[in-house]
Amino acid sequence: MIDRIKLLFLIGGIVVCALVPPVAGAAGDDFYVTLFARIMIFAIAAVSLDLILGFGGMISFGHAAYLGLGAYAVGIFSFYGINDGFLQFFVAIVGSALVALVIGAICLRTRGIYFIMITLALTQMLYFLGISLEEYGGDDGLNTDRSEFIAGFDLYEEVNLYYLILGFLILCVFIMHRVINSRFGMVVRGCHANEDRMQAIGFPTFRYKLAAFVISGTMCGIAGALLANLTEFVTPEFMHWFRSGEIMIMVLVGGMGSLFGPAFGAAAYLLFEEWVPDLMEAVATGTGENWHFIFGPLLVILVLFAKQGLWGLIPDRSRRDG
Amino acid sequence: MADPILRVERLNKSFGGVVATHNLDFEVEPGEIHAVIGPNGAGKTTFVAQLSGMLKPDSGRIVFDGNDVTELSAPARSHAGLARSFQITSVFRNFTALQNVALSIQAHSGHSFRMWKPAATDAALNDPAREILEQVGLGARADILAANLAHGEQRQLEIAMALATSPKLLLLDEPTAGMGPEDTQRITEFLAGLKGTYSMLLIEHDMDTVFALADRITVLVYGRAIATGTPEAIRANDEVRAAYLGEEEAEIA
């Protein structure tokens, strides 16, 4: 059960997201539509990562791989002039799932620091694969058309794309809510707490962890396909380990192991990245690009003193939202 | 006499140069409580880890319920009817007592790729879990987070989780570890009540518990079984006395 105050935050978050386009439209400034679309895409990525990171205890340092895969599924079809969104998203989903299956099957044979390093290494391989694909722009990236779903639903209308992303976000969070509280979710959480114990009571844990890994990667692949649509551009940089780190930071900031926290973490991170440099510029010209200088210590403080992230700071009478 | 529920033949395990299990032969008869005692570092927990499938023996055979399980994984052995409780309490602290036991039930109710229905309200899991909690005397504590249970209650929950897997043999690794005399007494009585229903391999430091429960006792020293017999025979065994006496002298020095 989710606490009432947290439920208010959740509904508030959805309402804010839903109201951004009309408000920005009235103000004649589309900038915030794009920014919030980006926030929602990374919210999907962060929520998907939290399934394995926060609930499953699998510290994957390669989640950006699926962001890139989803993006390239859109980009490469678009390169050949195929803009059918259903086909693109289908391939993004199946492709991410298959790659997650292979990466997971390899990485989940290890634990701890080895798991982190292998997920990182395999993702960097994909990054360099992207760079080596001269056909598709190499490290210059690839310009991309937006997906076409049904006639009359034109994603070049920023608002249409925006609400498509919002729809996917709500869908993903709802799916995650069901998954985490299901029998399957209990197994994933149990593996995090004590995998030996799970095996001792009879769970063959590997297959469940692998399934969680695949679900997580697939969901992030959808985020990637949406990102390609938003930016109309794909680049290997989507798969860079730095991006994996950013998604991880969003989960940490929002609250590991909370369902909705990572979505708020994505918002906090991207808004910080947007606003703080401007503030710093206003104070002293030329300092804006050093915003990490402020973000770093704040992150350290948050991790030290609020282990459950921003979401955990919201007052709560129940034990855990799960 | 019926075939033993568990038969261990010439089991060996060493870590580098340290021999943890040496040519160990061991049996548990159906319905019997067979206790394993021995000084610290005798290899008792290593022995249980090999029986439960968490550690692979270097050589030897483990036959359980008529089948060779030496190569089986820990979850497969659980499904064969071997249940283990842990010396170091390893209940799931963020789950309620009920959820802990329900998880054990779930592990034995088909696959867990069920991703849509909430587990928390699943009567197929909760009803039998509640029954087992009642049985171990935790019925009133079902909805308390395991982390907030008293140490003794966590130990009871530990056993409840093992019972919930419908085992044929219970491997109990120091069920009274860290307990006060009252709790120890309570667990001893509870285990006595299970006697006959389950076969048990009991590892225990508390000699009162051992002698109150065990049908047979095996004494393990440096991975070897130096004696096996009835409690009376073990009590009278000179070698056993020497082993324990030796340990006490070493501790003083």
HADDOCK unambig.tbl for C-alpha pairs under 7 A between the chains (distance, minus, plus):
assign (segid A and resid 178 and name CA) (segid B and resid 115 and name CA) 6.71 0.50 0.50
assign (segid A and resid 178 and name CA) (segid B and resid 116 and name CA) 5.22 0.50 0.50
assign (segid A and resid 178 and name CA) (segid B and resid 117 and name CA) 6.97 0.50 0.50
assign (segid A and resid 178 and name CA) (segid B and resid 118 and name CA) 6.80 0.50 0.50
assign (segid A and resid 179 and name CA) (segid B and resid 115 and name CA) 4.76 0.50 0.50
assign (segid A and resid 179 and name CA) (segid B and resid 116 and name CA) 5.76 0.50 0.50
assign (segid A and resid 181 and name CA) (segid B and resid 118 and name CA) 5.11 0.50 0.50
assign (segid A and resid 181 and name CA) (segid B and resid 119 and name CA) 6.10 0.50 0.50
assign (segid A and resid 182 and name CA) (segid B and resid 114 and name CA) 6.50 0.50 0.50
assign (segid A and resid 182 and name CA) (segid B and resid 115 and name CA) 5.00 0.50 0.50
assign (segid A and resid 182 and name CA) (segid B and resid 116 and name CA) 5.59 0.50 0.50
assign (segid A and resid 182 and name CA) (segid B and resid 117 and name CA) 5.34 0.50 0.50
assign (segid A and resid 182 and name CA) (segid B and resid 118 and name CA) 4.36 0.50 0.50
assign (segid A and resid 182 and name CA) (segid B and resid 119 and name CA) 4.79 0.50 0.50
assign (segid A and resid 183 and name CA) (segid B and resid 112 and name CA) 5.80 0.50 0.50
assign (segid A and resid 183 and name CA) (segid B and resid 114 and name CA) 5.73 0.50 0.50
assign (segid A and resid 183 and name CA) (segid B and resid 115 and name CA) 6.34 0.50 0.50
assign (segid A and resid 183 and name CA) (segid B and resid 118 and name CA) 6.87 0.50 0.50
assign (segid A and resid 183 and name CA) (segid B and resid 119 and name CA) 4.97 0.50 0.50
assign (segid A and resid 184 and name CA) (segid B and resid 112 and name CA) 5.18 0.50 0.50
assign (segid A and resid 184 and name CA) (segid B and resid 113 and name CA) 5.35 0.50 0.50
assign (segid A and resid 184 and name CA) (segid B and resid 114 and name CA) 5.50 0.50 0.50
assign (segid A and resid 184 and name CA) (segid B and resid 115 and name CA) 5.30 0.50 0.50
assign (segid A and resid 185 and name CA) (segid B and resid 115 and name CA) 6.95 0.50 0.50
assign (segid A and resid 193 and name CA) (segid B and resid 92 and name CA) 6.40 0.50 0.50
assign (segid A and resid 197 and name CA) (segid B and resid 90 and name CA) 6.91 0.50 0.50
assign (segid A and resid 199 and name CA) (segid B and resid 74 and name CA) 5.68 0.50 0.50
assign (segid A and resid 199 and name CA) (segid B and resid 75 and name CA) 4.80 0.50 0.50
assign (segid A and resid 200 and name CA) (segid B and resid 74 and name CA) 5.65 0.50 0.50
assign (segid A and resid 200 and name CA) (segid B and resid 75 and name CA) 5.75 0.50 0.50
assign (segid A and resid 200 and name CA) (segid B and resid 78 and name CA) 6.28 0.50 0.50
assign (segid A and resid 200 and name CA) (segid B and resid 84 and name CA) 6.56 0.50 0.50
assign (segid A and resid 201 and name CA) (segid B and resid 75 and name CA) 6.61 0.50 0.50
assign (segid A and resid 201 and name CA) (segid B and resid 78 and name CA) 5.98 0.50 0.50
assign (segid A and resid 201 and name CA) (segid B and resid 83 and name CA) 6.91 0.50 0.50
assign (segid A and resid 201 and name CA) (segid B and resid 104 and name CA) 5.67 0.50 0.50
assign (segid A and resid 201 and name CA) (segid B and resid 107 and name CA) 6.59 0.50 0.50
assign (segid A and resid 201 and name CA) (segid B and resid 162 and name CA) 6.90 0.50 0.50
assign (segid A and resid 201 and name CA) (segid B and resid 165 and name CA) 6.62 0.50 0.50
assign (segid A and resid 202 and name CA) (segid B and resid 75 and name CA) 3.86 0.50 0.50
assign (segid A and resid 202 and name CA) (segid B and resid 76 and name CA) 6.58 0.50 0.50
assign (segid A and resid 202 and name CA) (segid B and resid 78 and name CA) 4.88 0.50 0.50
assign (segid A and resid 202 and name CA) (segid B and resid 79 and name CA) 6.05 0.50 0.50
assign (segid A and resid 202 and name CA) (segid B and resid 107 and name CA) 5.40 0.50 0.50
assign (segid A and resid 202 and name CA) (segid B and resid 108 and name CA) 6.94 0.50 0.50
assign (segid A and resid 203 and name CA) (segid B and resid 75 and name CA) 5.32 0.50 0.50
assign (segid A and resid 203 and name CA) (segid B and resid 107 and name CA) 5.59 0.50 0.50
assign (segid A and resid 204 and name CA) (segid B and resid 75 and name CA) 5.49 0.50 0.50
